[in-house]
Amino acid sequence: MKTVLIALLCLAPFVASVQAEGDGEYKRWKLDITYGAPDFVVLEDALGNVRLCWYLTYTVTNNTDGEVPLGIRIGAATDTGKQYRDSMAPLAEKALKKKTGKEYKNALAMAKGRIAPGKKIEAVALFGELDPNWDLLTIRIAGLYDTVDQVDGKLFFEKKVMVLTWSRPGDEFGASGDPITFKNKSWMIEGERREIPQTENN
């Protein structure tokens, strides 16, 4: 029996070890995703101060035949050089529920636990107030792919990230009302792709 030990706990929080018997192939899992366009809710505090909270709604589906771990992590960046992370925002969640009539899972719920085969989860990424001068918005979604891949019998560790881009042409005046157009979807490898050492046990 060949035992493959993955000593990458610090790099892959939900991958500890993989065992393969004989010449069995490691089956990499993948979660499917659909998403809407970036949008915002208007928040007002007790003093009447108004701010926008931008968000992205999405649905994750497990179309595999097994349960897989949840570890969705989402970030956004504007062409003005600002970066944002999906975060907890109870007031924005409440406003979104009032706006859409739906309740979405938040960043905390999507970063842990497991998703059963055939199950769908509707969620939202909340970015807070974006730079009002942005013309190009890039959103990166990690956690849709298993971090372990097998090629020609060798195992590799990699973080595969979906990259989505939208544009918002116009000027700074009334920018929040300018139309948003989807531009592109691509995939990138975040960090270094590493071969996983294997040991032979008789």
Sine and cosine of phi, psi and omega as CSV:
sin_phi,cos_phi,sin_psi,cos_psi,sin_omega,cos_omega
0.00,0.00,0.69,-0.72,0.04,-1.00
-0.98,-0.18,0.86,-0.51,0.02,-1.00
-0.97,-0.26,0.83,-0.56,0.00,-1.00
-0.98,-0.22,0.90,-0.43,-0.02,-1.00
-0.97,-0.24,0.83,-0.56,-0.01,-1.00
-0.98,-0.20,0.97,-0.25,-0.04,-1.00
-1.00,-0.08,0.89,0.45,-0.08,-1.00
-0.75,-0.67,0.59,0.81,-0.06,-1.00
-0.87,0.50,-0.60,0.80,-0.03,-1.00
-0.95,0.30,-0.34,0.94,-0.03,-1.00
-0.99,-0.17,-0.50,0.87,-0.05,-1.00
-0.79,-0.62,1.00,-0.08,-0.15,-0.99
-0.88,0.48,-0.44,0.90,-0.01,-1.00
-0.91,-0.42,0.36,0.93,0.12,-0.99
-0.84,-0.55,0.90,-0.43,-0.01,-1.00
-0.96,-0.29,-0.79,0.62,0.01,-1.00
-0.40,-0.92,0.39,-0.92,0.03,-1.00
-0.75,-0.66,0.70,-0.71,0.06,-1.00
-0.88,-0.47,0.72,-0.69,0.04,-1.00
-0.76,-0.65,0.77,-0.64,-0.01,-1.00
-0.99,-0.15,0.65,-0.76,0.00,-1.00
0.88,0.47,-0.73,-0.68,0.00,-1.00
-0.97,-0.23,0.42,0.91,-0.02,-1.00
-0.87,0.50,0.59,-0.81,0.00,-1.00
-1.00,0.02,0.64,-0.77,0.09,-1.00
-0.98,0.21,0.79,-0.62,-0.06,-1.00
-0.99,-0.13,0.92,-0.39,-0.02,-1.00
-0.99,0.15,0.76,-0.65,0.01,-1.00
-1.00,-0.02,0.34,-0.94,0.00,-1.00
-0.53,-0.85,0.70,-0.72,0.09,-1.00
-0.99,-0.14,0.68,-0.73,0.06,-1.00
-1.00,0.03,0.46,-0.89,-0.06,-1.00
-0.60,-0.80,0.63,-0.78,0.23,-0.97
-0.84,-0.55,0.38,-0.92,-0.10,-1.00
-0.47,-0.88,0.40,-0.92,0.09,-1.00
-1.00,-0.08,-0.20,-0.98,0.08,-1.00
-1.00,-0.01,0.47,-0.88,0.08,-1.00
-0.84,0.54,0.64,-0.77,-0.01,-1.00
-0.55,-0.84,-0.05,-1.00,-0.01,-1.00
-0.57,-0.82,0.38,-0.93,0.20,-0.98
-0.90,-0.43,0.46,-0.89,0.01,-1.00
-0.99,-0.14,0.81,-0.59,0.00,-1.00
-0.92,-0.40,0.64,-0.77,0.00,-1.00
-0.77,-0.64,0.77,-0.64,-0.01,-1.00
-1.00,0.01,-0.05,-1.00,-0.08,-1.00
-0.90,0.43,-0.36,0.93,0.00,-1.00
-1.00,-0.06,0.03,1.00,0.01,-1.00
1.00,0.04,0.13,0.99,0.05,-1.00
-0.97,0.25,0.73,-0.68,-0.09,-1.00
-0.93,-0.36,0.68,-0.73,0.10,-1.00
-0.59,-0.81,0.32,-0.95,0.01,-1.00
-0.98,-0.22,0.57,-0.82,0.16,-0.99
-0.84,-0.54,0.91,-0.41,-0.01,-1.00
-0.99,0.12,0.53,-0.85,-0.04,-1.00
-0.52,-0.85,0.25,-0.97,0.12,-0.99
-0.70,-0.71,0.87,-0.50,0.10,-0.99
-1.00,0.02,0.56,-0.83,-0.01,-1.00
-0.44,-0.90,0.35,-0.94,0.04,-1.00
-0.81,-0.59,0.82,-0.58,0.03,-1.00
-0.97,-0.24,0.73,-0.69,-0.01,-1.00
-0.80,-0.60,0.72,-0.69,0.08,-1.00
-1.00,-0.09,0.99,-0.16,0.02,-1.00
-1.00,-0.09,0.22,0.98,0.06,-1.00
-1.00,0.09,0.04,-1.00,0.00,-1.00
-0.99,-0.13,0.22,0.98,0.00,-1.00
-0.61,-0.80,0.24,-0.97,0.06,-1.00
-0.97,0.26,0.66,-0.75,0.01,-1.00
-0.76,-0.65,0.40,-0.92,-0.03,-1.00
-0.96,0.27,0.53,-0.85,0.13,-0.99
-1.00,-0.07,0.72,-0.69,0.05,-1.00
-0.36,-0.93,0.72,0.70,-0.06,-1.00
-0.96,0.29,0.77,-0.64,0.05,-1.00
-0.72,-0.69,0.78,-0.63,-0.12,-0.99
-0.77,-0.64,0.68,-0.73,0.07,-1.00
-0.69,-0.72,0.35,-0.94,0.01,-1.00
-0.75,-0.66,0.45,-0.89,0.05,-1.00
-0.56,-0.83,0.61,-0.79,0.04,-1.00
-0.96,-0.27,0.30,-0.95,0.03,-1.00
-0.94,0.33,-0.10,1.00,0.06,-1.00
-1.00,0.02,0.08,1.00,0.08,-1.00
1.00,-0.04,0.11,0.99,-0.01,-1.00
-1.00,-0.08,0.58,-0.82,0.02,-1.00
-0.83,-0.56,0.52,-0.85,-0.09,-1.00
-0.64,-0.77,0.50,-0.87,0.03,-1.00
-0.88,-0.48,0.58,-0.81,0.14,-0.99
-0.86,0.51,0.80,-0.60,-0.11,-0.99
-0.59,-0.81,0.16,-0.99,0.03,-1.00
-0.97,0.25,0.72,-0.70,0.01,-1.00
-0.46,-0.89,0.99,0.14,-0.09,-1.00
-0.83,0.56,-0.63,0.78,0.00,-1.00
-0.91,0.41,-0.63,0.77,0.02,-1.00
-0.93,0.37,-0.63,0.78,0.04,-1.00
-0.88,0.47,-0.66,0.75,0.02,-1.00
-0.90,0.43,-0.68,0.74,0.01,-1.00
-0.91,0.41,-0.61,0.79,0.00,-1.00
-0.93,0.38,-0.63,0.77,0.04,-1.00
-0.89,0.45,-0.63,0.78,0.04,-1.00
-0.92,0.40,-0.60,0.80,-0.04,-1.00
-0.96,0.29,-0.65,0.76,-0.13,-0.99
-0.96,-0.27,-0.31,0.95,-0.07,-1.00
0.97,0.24,0.21,0.98,-0.03,-1.00
-0.82,-0.58,0.42,-0.91,0.06,-1.00
-0.93,-0.38,0.80,-0.61,-0.07,-1.00
-0.93,-0.36,0.49,-0.87,0.14,-0.99
-0.94,0.33,0.60,-0.80,-0.05,-1.00
-0.98,-0.19,-0.11,-0.99,-0.09,-1.00
-0.85,0.52,-0.66,0.75,-0.03,-1.00
-0.90,0.43,-0.70,0.71,-0.03,-1.00
-0.91,0.41,-0.53,0.85,-0.06,-1.00
-1.00,0.05,-0.09,1.00,-0.05,-1.00
-0.99,-0.13,-0.03,1.00,-0.03,-1.00
-0.49,-0.87,0.17,-0.99,0.00,-1.00
1.00,0.00,-0.27,-0.96,-0.03,-1.00
-0.66,-0.75,0.34,-0.94,0.03,-1.00
-0.83,-0.55,0.79,-0.62,-0.07,-1.00
-0.97,0.24,0.40,-0.92,0.03,-1.00
-0.87,0.50,0.68,-0.73,0.00,-1.00
0.99,0.14,-0.08,1.00,-0.07,-1.00
-1.00,0.02,0.56,-0.83,0.09,-1.00
-0.91,-0.42,0.57,-0.82,0.07,-1.00
-0.77,-0.64,0.83,-0.56,0.09,-1.00
-1.00,-0.04,0.78,-0.63,-0.11,-0.99
-0.65,-0.76,0.15,-0.99,0.04,-1.00
-0.66,-0.75,0.65,-0.76,0.15,-0.99
-0.97,-0.22,0.79,-0.61,-0.05,-1.00
-0.92,-0.39,0.82,-0.57,-0.10,-0.99
-0.94,-0.35,-0.09,1.00,-0.06,-1.00
0.98,0.21,-0.44,-0.90,-0.06,-1.00
-1.00,0.02,0.89,-0.46,0.02,-1.00
-0.99,0.15,0.37,-0.93,0.13,-0.99
-0.82,0.58,0.86,-0.51,-0.07,-1.00
-0.90,0.44,-0.23,0.97,-0.05,-1.00
-1.00,-0.06,0.16,0.99,-0.07,-1.00
-0.94,0.33,0.61,-0.79,0.13,-0.99
-0.92,-0.40,-0.38,0.93,-0.03,-1.00
-0.72,-0.69,0.80,-0.60,-0.01,-1.00
-0.87,-0.50,0.81,-0.59,0.02,-1.00
-0.91,-0.41,0.78,-0.63,0.02,-1.00
-0.87,-0.50,0.78,-0.62,0.00,-1.00
-0.93,-0.36,0.74,-0.68,-0.04,-1.00
-0.85,-0.53,0.91,-0.42,0.04,-1.00
-0.95,-0.30,0.39,-0.92,0.05,-1.00
0.99,-0.17,0.08,1.00,0.03,-1.00
-1.00,0.10,-0.34,0.94,-0.01,-1.00
-0.88,-0.48,0.57,-0.82,0.21,-0.98
-0.81,0.59,0.62,-0.79,0.00,-1.00
-0.99,0.14,-0.04,1.00,0.04,-1.00
-0.94,-0.34,0.76,-0.65,0.03,-1.00
-0.78,-0.62,0.50,-0.87,0.03,-1.00
-0.86,-0.50,0.78,-0.62,0.03,-1.00
-0.72,-0.70,0.85,-0.53,0.02,-1.00
0.79,0.61,0.66,0.75,0.05,-1.00
0.99,0.15,-0.09,1.00,0.02,-1.00
-0.98,-0.22,0.59,-0.81,0.03,-1.00
-0.99,-0.16,0.63,-0.78,0.00,-1.00
-0.76,-0.65,0.56,-0.83,0.13,-0.99
-0.98,-0.19,0.78,-0.62,0.07,-1.00
-0.43,-0.90,0.51,-0.86,0.07,-1.00
-0.96,-0.27,0.96,-0.28,-0.02,-1.00
-1.00,-0.04,0.79,-0.61,-0.13,-0.99
-0.82,-0.57,0.74,-0.67,0.11,-0.99
-0.99,0.15,0.71,-0.70,-0.01,-1.00
-0.87,-0.49,0.87,-0.49,-0.01,-1.00
-0.90,-0.43,0.64,-0.77,-0.04,-1.00
-0.75,-0.66,0.71,-0.70,0.10,-1.00
-0.81,-0.59,0.48,-0.88,0.07,-1.00
-0.87,-0.49,0.43,-0.90,0.04,-1.00
-0.64,-0.77,0.99,0.12,-0.02,-1.00
-0.93,0.37,0.47,-0.88,0.00,-1.00
0.64,-0.77,-0.17,-0.98,0.02,-1.00
-0.92,-0.40,-0.08,-1.00,-0.09,-1.00
-0.97,0.25,-0.17,0.99,-0.05,-1.00
-1.00,0.04,0.90,-0.44,-0.02,-1.00
0.91,0.41,0.52,0.85,-0.10,-0.99
-0.88,0.47,-0.53,0.85,-0.05,-1.00
-0.90,0.44,-0.31,0.95,0.02,-1.00
-0.99,-0.14,-0.02,1.00,0.01,-1.00
-0.95,0.32,0.56,-0.83,0.00,-1.00
-0.92,0.40,0.57,-0.82,0.01,-1.00
-0.94,-0.33,0.77,-0.64,-0.08,-1.00
-0.88,-0.47,0.76,-0.65,0.05,-1.00
-0.95,0.32,0.72,-0.69,-0.06,-1.00
-0.95,-0.32,-0.73,0.68,-0.18,-0.98
-0.29,-0.96,0.49,-0.87,0.19,-0.98
-0.80,-0.61,0.72,-0.69,0.03,-1.00
-0.52,-0.85,0.07,-1.00,0.05,-1.00
-0.83,-0.56,0.57,-0.82,0.06,-1.00
-0.68,-0.73,0.39,-0.92,0.11,-0.99
-0.98,-0.17,0.88,-0.48,-0.02,-1.00
-1.00,0.07,0.81,-0.58,-0.02,-1.00
0.97,0.23,-0.39,-0.92,-0.10,-1.00
-1.00,-0.10,0.69,-0.72,0.15,-0.99
-0.99,0.13,0.83,-0.55,-0.12,-0.99
-0.84,-0.55,0.69,-0.73,0.12,-0.99
-0.96,0.27,0.65,-0.76,-0.03,-1.00
-1.00,-0.07,0.85,-0.53,0.01,-1.00
-0.87,0.50,0.59,-0.81,0.02,-1.00
-0.85,-0.53,0.57,-0.82,0.04,-1.00
-0.86,-0.51,0.56,-0.83,0.00,-1.00
-0.98,-0.21,0.81,-0.59,0.10,-0.99
-0.88,-0.47,0.78,-0.63,0.02,-1.00
-1.00,-0.04,0.00,0.00,0.00,0.00
